[in-house]
Amino acid sequence: MDAIMTTITLKNVPQKLHADLKKSAGIHRRSLNNEAIIQLERALLTQNPITEDEVLEQAKKLRDAIKVSTKTMLTEKQITTYKNWGKA
C-alpha cells in the first residue's frame, strides 16, 4: 500500500534556519526538500517515540517479510570479517 503524499509550503523561514538546512542537505547529499522532511520526522519522533512493543512488532513483521532461513544467516565470524573489511 503506497502512502498518500501531500505538499506543504513554509513561509517566513529565517535566513539562518534556511542556510543551516541547506548546509545539512549538502552534507547528507539530499535535496533541501528531503532534508526538511527527515529533520521534521526526527523532531516529531523525539516528541512521540515509539514504544518497545512497537519496535518488536516492526521487527517481527520485517523478519516475516524477508523470511531468512538459517542456511542464509551469517555466522559470527563472517559478520566480524565483513565489519573489519576495509578498516585497514
N, C-alpha and C positions, 0 to 999 in steps of 0.2 A: 504494500500500500504506500503510495507516494504521499509525502506531506504537502499540504497546500501552502504555498509561499505567498507572502504579502509584501507590500512595499511601505516604507516609512520615509519621511523627509525630515531632516533635522535642520532647524533654523537657529540663527544667532549662536552658533558654536564659537566659543572663544578661540582666538587665533592660536594660542599656546596649546590648547587641547587638540586642535586640528593638526598642528605641527607634530605634537607628540604621537598622535595616532598614525600620521603619515610615516614618521620615523620608525615606529614599531612595525608597521606594514612592510616597510622596506627591509628591516632586519629579518622578518619572518618570511619574506618573499611572497607576500599576499597582496591582493588588491586592497585599497582603502575600505571598500565595502565589506570584504571578507574579514578584514581585521576588526572592523567595528562590530560585526556580528559575533565574532569569537570573544571579544572583550565584553560585550553585553552578556553573552552566555556565562562567562566566568563570573561576572559580577552578580548575576542572578543566582548562579549555583551556590555561591558562598552565602547568599541570603536564605536559600532554600535547599540545603544539602540533602542528597538522597540518603535514605536510611540503609543500614546494613542489610536488612531484608530485601530491599530493592536491588542492591548490588548483587546479592546472591541470586536473586531471581533472574537478573540480566545475565549473569554468568551461566546459569543453568540453561537459559534459552540459547545462548551462544554455543555452548557445548553441544546441545541437542541439534543445533543448526548445522554445525560442521561435522558432527559425528566422527570424531577422530578415533580410530581403532588403536589398540595397544601396539599393533605392528608398525604404525607410522609415528609413534611417540618417540621423541628424542631421549637418549639416555643422559644422565647427569654429566658424564664425561663429554658427550657431544655438545651439550649446552655450554659447558666451560670452554671447550675448544673454540666454538663459534664466538663466544663472548670475547675471548682473548685474541681472536683473529684480527690482525691489523693493528694491534696496540703496540707493536714493537717499534 
